[in-house]
Each structure stands twice: as structure tokens, then as C-alpha cells.
Amino acid sequence: MPVSAAEFREWLEGRSLSSSPTALSALTGINRGTLNNQLRRGNVAESTVIAIARATGMNVIDALSVFSPYQVIKTRPIEPSSAEILSQVHHADLMAELQFRTSKKHYPRELRTGIDLIPFPHDGSVRTWIDSIDPGDIRQQMSQETGMALTYIATQLTENKLNPSLAIAASRAGGGSFATGLVVTELITPAEGGWQIRAREDELLEVSDDVLVEAISARIHLLQRRVKQRKEAREYAEKMTELLG
Amino acid sequence: MNPLTVVPVSLMLILLGSLTFKRINTPVLGHQHALQGKASGIALSGIFLTLAYLLLLPPVYMGVEALVPLTNGTDLISKYFALVAVAFLGGHLSTAYGSPFARRWTVGAPGAAMLGIVATGLLGTLLATKAPNPSPQLLDYAAQPSVRLNTWLVLAYVAYIVFPLIKPAFKDSRKNPLRVGRIASGLIAAGFALSLVRAFTYPVELSATGDATYLFMIVSYISTAFVVIGLALFAYARKNRAAQTELGSALSID
């Protein structure tokens, strides 16, 4: 969902910034040809707006919410919900937390001292975010809002990505923070999206046992599917290399 | 001896010979796997195709000519070797790509019938050709209608075999989980497509004159090279256990 070049020029003028691709390239480090193409076609990528905001010390959410597709961002809280934060914790970290809670003797928490949580995005983290806000028909709602096919959405999720318009549509359908979708899809950083510095670590410590076990159970289900897919892919590749190699 | 024919044939011979030899003689692949295992069809195809090109080298051609009772019988033998190589390849690939239709088409009853017809046609067209002197690929007599038909029969048989395999090879070039596998199948599909194009555009070749005729032959050499390199990539993937190393545990994030 790129922003319109007219709105983009107006926004630059309001900030006393030049709209020439050369000046913007020097400011952001984005290739001049890329900027030129975006302006010529009339569609400026969100990443361009964000790069300019970052380069000029502007708040990224404030910058994005100037443009019509993103004006909704500030209509809801910027900060993520607990479920959204937990969705970005890797299943191995969830299981480690389960072990720490199971036995201080066999799994002392100190074992983890000095070791960070697995960073996100990680394999399947976009899908787990979608699942954490899904009211039941989120994919259908995303498809209806954006006009994108369900198969395209499924492919995007398999590749652990989501374009900004789908991320916004997902947030709208899920009723959560619009900014979190942009964080989860790496368009903006967690700090820019209102995440506390140790949001995931704190959430992991605070989450109740039942929510933790439920989250692990859901992740195990996804993991089973991934392991099965990997097994099938390996068997197919082995068959082909054995027959043709 | 036109270098435009000798050089490509020599290059193809080097490529085919070295890759076939490597396939059979590499300890990891093993001659047992290559000749008796699941990939035997590929090795046999490589051997027959190498022999077909070997016979086209002028010194070899002249040597064999002294032994065969029919003038330019060596060209016929070379083409028979090429047909057998293509049949082996077609049969094997149809199994590998899991296409029963292609299997029946290539090595089932229709495939056998087509091979018989083309083999008979090649003998008939050679007998109908006025070729008193040995000439690899009958190039000295290329203007004769029987030689043109002779050449087209080989192209048509290759096209017949590769036609049902293009789609499965193309599909694999999209869905193979290994990058090297996708490239390999892409090359095989491209090579097959080129062979098909040459067979269908053969009438255009007939109007070509001079050295331009050799350009069309190079299309076939390129298509063969694509297929051979594609198969070599599969051998490379097997040798390096690419499936096991690249598609190991789905749990590890390291």
C-alpha cells in the first residue's frame, strides 16, 4: 500500500525537505534511480517515508500516519497486546520457560543467564502473530479488504512475510495495534512500534501457566506441520537425486 | 573437414565423455549405482550419446567406414546410438518425474513403434542417398531431399521423446526443494524446449545456405549440453548429499 507521490511531496514541503531524488538519496542512502521511479510512477514505498523520518529524527509512526492509508494507525493504541508480544517469542524459548517453571532443581533459570531470547522475526513468526489476533476469519477479512487471494496470503505467510497493506488489514480484523503489524513484518523497529526494550522477556516471565502451555501447544501443532513438510521435501529431493544423480 | 562441424562435435564429446566417465567412475557415485542402480538409464544414455558423438569425429568415422559394408553406414550407427540414448533418457526421466503418460509415450508401445519407424526411415533414406564418399552427418550431401528427411527424422524422434517431458521438468524446476535441483530441472526443460523448437522450425533450416546451416546444428548441441549439465548437477547434488545437508532438521535455527 504505497503512499501517493502527491501526498509525499506535500509532506516533504511541510518539512522543508527537497523532493529531488538526488537530495533524498543523499539523505536516506536509498538508490537515486529507485526514488526517481517511485516518484515518476506516483507510488512511494512506505520504506522511503520511514527512511526519511529516521534520517531527520522524526517519529516514524507520526510520519506514516500523515498518509491516507496509514492515518488509522493512531486511532488505536500503538503498544502491542500481551498475546502479540508472546507470539514473537520462539517456541524454544517458550519451552525453556516451561522447563524453568517445572523444576528449579533440574532446570535452574540461571542456566539462561547472559543468553538472549531468540530474536524475531524467526521462522513462522508472522503466522504466529496472525494466529494471536485471529478472531476466526482473519484471512478471509484480509483477503476481502485488500482484494488479494487467500492463496497469496498463504504463500506470504509460508515465506514469513506480509506486505504492509495485508499487515494493516490483519490488524484491523484482529482489533489490535496497527503498529504491531508493521513491527512484526519488519517495516519498523520494535522501539518505533512502541515495544518496551525487554517486552518479550517480561511477558515470558509474567505469562500465566495456562496461557504458556496453550501457546506451546499451538506452536507444537505448527512445528509438527513444518517437520512433516521438511520430511516430505527431503524425501522428494532424495528420490530425485537418487534417480537422476 | 569443416572446423564448424569438427569443433562443436569435439567439444560435445569432451563434455559428454567427461561427465559420463565421472558419473560412472566417481567413488561416491560408484559404477554400481551408475550402471546397475536407480540411475542406470542416465549412465547408459550418456554412454550411447558419447559413442554417437565419437563416431562423428572424422578420424574415427573414416576408420569405422572401412569396416562397415555400407558407405556412410557409420553415420547410421551414430544416429542409432543417439536414438537409443534419447530413448533411455526419455524412459528414465519419465519415471523420475513421475509421469506415467510420458513413460508410455517414450518407452511404452507407442515409443517402441516410433523408434522402429524412425530407425527404418533412417536406413531407407540413407539407401536412397547418392553418397559415394564418407561424410560425417552426411553434410556433403545435405542438399539431397533424402538427407534432409534423414536429418529431420532424428530431430522429430528427439522432439517426440522430449515433448511430454517438458512440463514435468518445468514443474520440478519450480517445486524441487533443492536450489541445485531447480536449476538442473530448469536446464533440462530449456534443453528439451530447444530440441522441440529446432524440430518444428526445420523448414526454415532448409532455406539456409553456407555456414548458416551450422548455426542450426549448434542449437541441438546447446540443447544437449543443457540437458547433460542439468543431469550432472543432479549427480553433484547426490555426491554432496545435498538433500541430507540442506534439508536436515527442521528444528535447528543455527
Chai-1 contact restraints between the chains, C-beta under 6 A:
chainA,res_idxA,chainB,res_idxB,connection_type,confidence,min_distance_angstrom,max_distance_angstrom,comment,restraint_id
A,R226,B,A250,contact,1.0,0.0,6.0,A-B,restraint_1
A,V227,B,A250,contact,1.0,0.0,6.0,A-B,restraint_2
A,R230,B,A250,contact,1.0,0.0,6.0,A-B,restraint_3
A,A233,B,P177,contact,1.0,0.0,6.0,A-B,restraint_4
A,A233,B,L247,contact,1.0,0.0,6.0,A-B,restraint_5
A,R234,B,A243,contact,1.0,0.0,6.0,A-B,restraint_6
A,R234,B,L247,contact,1.0,0.0,6.0,A-B,restraint_7
A,A237,B,P177,contact,1.0,0.0,6.0,A-B,restraint_8
A,A237,B,L178,contact,1.0,0.0,6.0,A-B,restraint_9
A,A237,B,A243,contact,1.0,0.0,6.0,A-B,restraint_10
A,A237,B,L247,contact,1.0,0.0,6.0,A-B,restraint_11
A,E238,B,A243,contact,1.0,0.0,6.0,A-B,restraint_12
A,M240,B,G181,contact,1.0,0.0,6.0,A-B,restraint_13
A,T241,B,F234,contact,1.0,0.0,6.0,A-B,restraint_14
A,T241,B,A237,contact,1.0,0.0,6.0,A-B,restraint_15
A,T241,B,R238,contact,1.0,0.0,6.0,A-B,restraint_16
A,T241,B,A243,contact,1.0,0.0,6.0,A-B,restraint_17
A,E242,B,K38,contact,1.0,0.0,6.0,A-B,restraint_18
A,L243,B,K38,contact,1.0,0.0,6.0,A-B,restraint_19
A,L243,B,A96,contact,1.0,0.0,6.0,A-B,restraint_20
A,L244,B,A96,contact,1.0,0.0,6.0,A-B,restraint_21
A,L244,B,L231,contact,1.0,0.0,6.0,A-B,restraint_22
A,L244,B,F234,contact,1.0,0.0,6.0,A-B,restraint_23
A,G245,B,F234,contact,1.0,0.0,6.0,A-B,restraint_24
A,G245,B,A235,contact,1.0,0.0,6.0,A-B,restraint_25
A,G245,B,A237,contact,1.0,0.0,6.0,A-B,restraint_26
A,G245,B,R238,contact,1.0,0.0,6.0,A-B,restraint_27
